[in-house]
Amino acid sequence: MDTLEAIKKRHSVREYEDKPINADTVQKLQDVIDVVNKESGLHIQLVLDEPEAFNEEHLSYGRIHGAKNYIALIGPDDQELEEKCGFYGEKVLLEAVKLGLSTCWVGSTYKKMASVVDIKEGERFLLIIAIGYGQNEGEPHNSKTLDATLIAEEEMPDWFVKGGEAALLAPTAMNQQKFQFILHESNKVEAKTYRAYFCKTDLGIAKYHFEIGAGKENFEWV
Ligand SMILES: Cc1cc2nc3c(=O)[nH]c(=O)nc-3n(C[C@H](O)[C@H](O)[C@H](O)COP(=O)(O)O)c2cc1C
């Protein structure tokens, strides 16, 4: 499975099997996290066999059932943290999908278990991604249109449209999809978001999808 196929296959899954992730998969995922941490300067951590984060029985919406494993998004507490967690977290998430795991970004409907992760001075624990063997595959989300997402004065090149299509498949908090991509000077792309809950993390996720759909060699971010 390539990354674009993983983008098309991915949906949030909120019901998990009570089954540990097999050792080979854990090792491969850890290797991916190590590479991404080096590339990004983040301190992403894999947390296994920790059911407390999802032990939230009072929740009527967004309860994650049966999950015991997650990816904790942690990094230097600066201006870039939220967008970077989105971009690099989604990179790790899509590798998890390729390894046969189900996933769900979780920003609020969980208990933040700071005691089970390593948070260095100056770092912040932002949010998590639940992972495991899903009881189902999730469902496609309702989506905004390409017209509402892509802006260009000239005719839109094919790569720009493909980037937009991949971005619209991205997970966003409460499915808000508050992002737009604007084309300048035929190969420069500006990614924009509007003030909203977790909007910078959403933007990072959408930008990663856009890069995969459009092909990084076809444009540069401005
Ligand atoms: C930054 C972020 C935070 C999220 N937080 C939660 C959450 O707290 N609880 C939850 O059940 N889903 C959460 N989600 C999942 C979204 O609800 C989901 O991605 C969206 O409805 C689109 O559906 P899909 O992921 O199946 O495409 C979050 C997603 C993102 C990107």
The ligand as an SDF file (V2000), in Angstrom:
LIG
                    3D

 31 33  0  0  0  0  0  0  0  0999 V2000
   -6.8730   17.4440   15.8180 C   0  0  0  0  0  0  0  0  0  0  0  0
   -7.9950   16.4240   15.9200 C   0  0  0  0  0  0  0  0  0  0  0  0
   -8.6310   16.1890   17.1360 C   0  0  0  0  0  0  0  0  0  0  0  0
   -9.6420   15.2310   17.2390 C   0  0  0  0  0  0  0  0  0  0  0  0
  -10.2100   14.9750   18.4790 N   0  0  0  0  0  0  0  0  0  0  0  0
  -11.1440   14.0060   18.5840 C   0  0  0  0  0  0  0  0  0  0  0  0
  -11.6740   13.6660   19.8700 C   0  0  0  0  0  0  0  0  0  0  0  0
  -11.3280   14.2450   20.9010 O   0  0  0  0  0  0  0  0  0  0  0  0
  -12.5830   12.6450   19.9420 N   0  0  0  0  0  0  0  0  0  0  0  0
  -12.9860   11.9600   18.8290 C   0  0  0  0  0  0  0  0  0  0  0  0
  -13.7970   11.0430   18.9630 O   0  0  0  0  0  0  0  0  0  0  0  0
  -12.5140   12.2710   17.5830 N   0  0  0  0  0  0  0  0  0  0  0  0
  -11.5940   13.2630   17.4540 C   0  0  0  0  0  0  0  0  0  0  0  0
  -11.0640   13.5540   16.2030 N   0  0  0  0  0  0  0  0  0  0  0  0
  -11.4960   12.7970   15.0090 C   0  0  0  0  0  0  0  0  0  0  0  0
  -12.4370   13.6160   14.1160 C   0  0  0  0  0  0  0  0  0  0  0  0
  -13.7140   13.6800   14.7150 O   0  0  0  0  0  0  0  0  0  0  0  0
  -12.4820   12.9730   12.7080 C   0  0  0  0  0  0  0  0  0  0  0  0
  -11.2060   13.0150   12.1350 O   0  0  0  0  0  0  0  0  0  0  0  0
  -13.4660   13.6830   11.7940 C   0  0  0  0  0  0  0  0  0  0  0  0
  -14.7950   13.5500   12.2550 O   0  0  0  0  0  0  0  0  0  0  0  0
  -13.3850   13.1530   10.3560 C   0  0  0  0  0  0  0  0  0  0  0  0
  -13.6500   11.7740   10.2890 O   0  0  0  0  0  0  0  0  0  0  0  0
  -12.5840   10.7360    9.7510 P   0  0  0  0  0  0  0  0  0  0  0  0
  -11.3330   10.8780   10.5840 O   0  0  0  0  0  0  0  0  0  0  0  0
  -13.2250    9.3960    9.8910 O   0  0  0  0  0  0  0  0  0  0  0  0
  -12.2970   11.0790    8.3110 O   0  0  0  0  0  0  0  0  0  0  0  0
  -10.0560   14.5240   16.0850 C   0  0  0  0  0  0  0  0  0  0  0  0
   -9.4260   14.7790   14.8550 C   0  0  0  0  0  0  0  0  0  0  0  0
   -8.4090   15.6950   14.7710 C   0  0  0  0  0  0  0  0  0  0  0  0
   -7.7030   15.9040   13.4630 C   0  0  0  0  0  0  0  0  0  0  0  0
  1  2  1  0
  2  3  1  0
  2 30  2  0
  3  4  2  0
  4  5  1  0
  4 28  1  0
  5  6  2  0
  6  7  1  0
  6 13  1  0
  7  8  2  0
  7  9  1  0
  9 10  1  0
 10 11  2  0
 10 12  1  0
 12 13  2  0
 13 14  1  0
 14 15  1  0
 14 28  1  0
 15 16  1  0
 16 17  1  0
 16 18  1  0
 18 19  1  0
 18 20  1  0
 20 21  1  0
 20 22  1  0
 22 23  1  0
 23 24  1  0
 24 25  2  0
 24 26  1  0
 24 27  1  0
 28 29  2  0
 29 30  1  0
 30 31  1  0
M  END
$$$$
